Amino acid sequence: MQTVTTLEQLRAARAGLAEPLGFVPTMGYLHEGHLALVRAAQGRCKSVIVSIFVNPAQFGPNEDLAKYPRDIPRDLALLDEAGVDLVWLPTPEMMYPPGFQTWVEVTDVSQPLEGAMRPGHFRGVATVVAKLFNAVGPDLAFFGQKDAQQVAVIRQMTLDLNFPLEVVVVPTAREADGLARSSRNVYLSEAERAQAPVLHRALQEAAAVYRDGERDAEVIRKALRAALATAALAEVQYVSCAHPRTLQELERIGPEGALLSMAVHFGKTRLIDNLVLEGH
Ligand code: AMP
């Protein structure tokens, strides 16, 4: 496995890789969710590039940029073991040099949900992913369903800016008790960790209400809230039953189905999760 930092090194190393080329962008502190993306990429591609970059532009002023967990030696060992061909470790200074002033803004689909709670977040995401796409030039790029709105934003950007690549979405990897794997799970105290599977349980319970025939979106949102209320340490920021493409809140769930999603605080830790209700 090769490891590179500068754009020149990246271009030279990329030139020697077999195509189709798969790309997995990450912020590091890797877990089974990231490795599921790597395996999906290996299943569809002849070579795989992973980037590790904690992107300052997607963190708000009161978010966890400085204390975001990092362990590059461990990440590199995991990627090497997984059989990744090339790892790119850009630095903040090279991604955002002094005088940087070009931003990518995906408008409508960035507005609700995470975008409403984290102003500027998706501008940071879209900008860095556009830069990563330009530098790597992948044929396929792999993203996790865990960050459903991020997928919607990247898909729209890829379409609008004519990136010649396919965006592939990989199912959410979970712990045995249902908690979605996340680099931020390490922040949870023992008591918080014990209650955190309530996000997945709430999604399952709301999905059961949907399967029983309920199509009133507010009833589904109430089912999510009721399930989350059973966890004393959970502070709900939002629950959503939205159109699966536009991400606008629904009154009724139609033939296109819905995206159920939520953000919940456990102490200082903010967890998100989601589930797609298939249409018919
Ligand atoms: P991050 O390092 O958190 O920016 O995540 C990098 C990529 O891994 C994104 O496409 C995430 O959606 C994806 N990812 C993170 N957690 C999971 C998970 N539990 N299951 C599947 N994909 C994930």
Boltz pocket constraint, residues with backbone or C-beta under 6 A from the ligand:
constraints:
  - pocket:
      binder: B
      contacts: [[A, 25], [A, 26], [A, 27], [A, 28], [A, 32], [A, 33], [A, 34], [A, 36], [A, 37], [A, 142], [A, 143], [A, 144], [A, 145], [A, 146], [A, 147], [A, 170], [A, 171], [A, 172], [A, 173], [A, 174], [A, 180], [A, 181], [A, 182], [A, 183]]
      max_distance: 6.0
